[in-house]
């Protein structure tokens, strides 16, 4: 059937989508979600159809993705016909039935995800089925490989290549800003790519961006690494595993994360990592709640690494409260810089040198933690950080005070004496986000009381920082409702943790950071 | 934040969707699938956001659903802010985790489905989770009630109200066109609503439409039923269970049908049915494959009926081949009319009187099948059918030959002697659809050989009818590839059913008819 093109002047978010009116769709025997093959001159595209009640007859609406591909404009005549659904859709349906997927089938699915041949409905069903049924290690390996192979690779002519990754989940985790310079100062290569925040108040890329540019091209990254052994860049524009970026769009509203392992490890594969330490923050307020869960996840990372030719070790870390005393991009960058310069909180220093120590021992050094501490203490790590900042285009003389934080600030004090019994990661993250983080980089929370601290009536619990008065106000309102820090004279004085007076919606926290 | 409206001149298929450019979304801290509250003058709407890379800054794209609701046009300034996701989304997420859903939670989900507050991604996840985890009878009951309550009802001042429904799955099933007149001729009320084909070559509404109009309003239906005791109308426009129409859009591409029971029974509830016979065609080529499955499904229908105050009995029927000899709307209507006039195939007559007999016995008559046969033999059923046709606006004198079938026809013969060992429902349905059914009503297949028939070389196996030569050709090409009728001299001469030379995609048949 020949139809006249009506270009819509917007993108469909990457997918090839075409619109048909009800009558035209019915004549073609086509329903919403069916595929349509569209031919124009010597070009051809397959689009997923949305049927729209009022769309004019014998017209074909096309989003920009399709009109660009076919080079069609208003009233151009295209020839359309029903197209079979892609073979990969059958494997999506097989996964709903809990059938195991073979490597070739997973390859097809990932190829069609990247080429946008599967609709959001089909992706949602696939990810939901994976979330429910779980994945076998064969499937995880195949997904990791397929996701890396359909993206670009970073080829560095160096070996070994070290890397670090956190499965995410606690606010204020600025470990990488210390660990990367330590490893690079020890003479090893560590081309660290990071994400921006998705559900959290700050991702590593957001933090580093207050020190220097992070959106570097592959060529620029190579130059920085060749000069300094390391880098700290935003991975988003590199398309290391483009399928994952598409999956995240669907996982996010559903608050599911079935792809944790392949998502992380495909990117490690794409940058050619040979030795990776995986940080698994564990605790009530973290993504991983118990040591048992953490151990299982660690085993999976290690086995997957072996299959992919990457040596992996894991560090299970204390995740019951934020790391250090700051949450929010600029506040965290200040704290990281201050710590690498010899000050800063002990927990951050401890965690960074522990994980760096594991990496150093993995490549054959002895007493890695001690070496890492030495690199920190001697100022070599700081010097290396400044080299990296300079190589990425930042100011190597940057001082803590140069990092701008929000000039709207309010202090939250306590009205009782007592000991800090809990610090709620999720509540503090919410307050920092309400204050404007991560987009407003100067916004966030500075914690003055942490687990085990004794406070007196009138002492400061935390400060809220914001760049705008309205954000500060709404963050303070939220803070007043949440009580993110729990105090008691003695634990035995406060046994009731919460009271549930009637049925209520329990909004579960969800962390999606990679 | 204030944004300028850019109306898109198309519908989003019912949902409230708004488009934001990347930069504007980022400033608002909003991701794709987040909700945006949009205020204009005294009107307010919540829309689901799609983030589109190239969309202009500080503009808000809105599909017709949103622009109509807010009465906004180009460059109108609206105030937008982040809106929490609806509470029902948390119950969708709970179902992914296999938590049981309470009645109040299901009510909220169905309300938000009908009001389009859940996105396609969220609906796909919900239906996939239901397909995988299954539903408890409490959940099925709550879904059935909620789906009926969110739609319109047909209130007839009569009792009892009888109905019949098939779970679907075999081609050529024109039973209702005989059963409805039989029941109505017996003096009982049977306001039958039917669907059009979704995945099959003909739905009952498609068949009846070749006899008389089927798109009647609720008032017209009442008039027809008051005049004749019965009707045979298209249920689609009545909005008896609008949630189901939305679910079907998502189930269709995924080839899943977790809502079978609530979908059917919500509509029975909405028309006030008191006695329902459910036909469960069973066999290799049907939706339900084994008698065990059929029995389990029957038990569920009966229990659900009890909970909803509807008496249900089920008929498990032979489903290994098409019913009668015709497939396709007009060919089937011809066969139904011919059968009610005293001719026609025995299997159709047998099935219609058996199911009608069950219904008659359910309302207290004895020897129901015999009574049904008597109404058929005496011509009273035919007379009633003609009354219904007239009341719905058709020609009551309609003759078999008046029903127009396709004038393009080709005959498929056999090149061997033998007995019919199998008749493939799915293949025959595919051929009828390739010939143009259900949209081209005269297209379809006429079967001349059925199970157990002995044929000789040169005998006709089936005819293909089409309205257009191109469709006939492609249907014949398909028929030549499929071999829908399996012959053998003796069964023991043909033990190999199929040969699988290498791995291939097994496209599973999927029936979605309600």
Interface residues (C-beta under 8 A of the other chain):
Chain A: X8 X10 X11 X12 X13 X19 X26 X27 X29 X31 X32 X33 X34 X50 X51 X52 X53 X54 X55 X61 X64 X85 X87 X89 X90 X92 X93 X96 X98 X119 X120 X121 X122 X123 X124 X125 X127 X128 X129 X131 X132 X133 X198 X249 X250 X252 X253 X254 X255 X256 X433 X439 X505 X506 X507 X508
Chain B: X8 X10 X11 X12 X13 X19 X26 X27 X29 X31 X32 X33 X34 X50 X51 X52 X53 X54 X55 X61 X64 X85 X87 X89 X90 X92 X93 X96 X98 X119 X120 X121 X122 X123 X124 X125 X127 X128 X129 X131 X132 X133 X198 X249 X250 X252 X253 X254 X255 X256 X433 X439 X505 X506 X507 X508
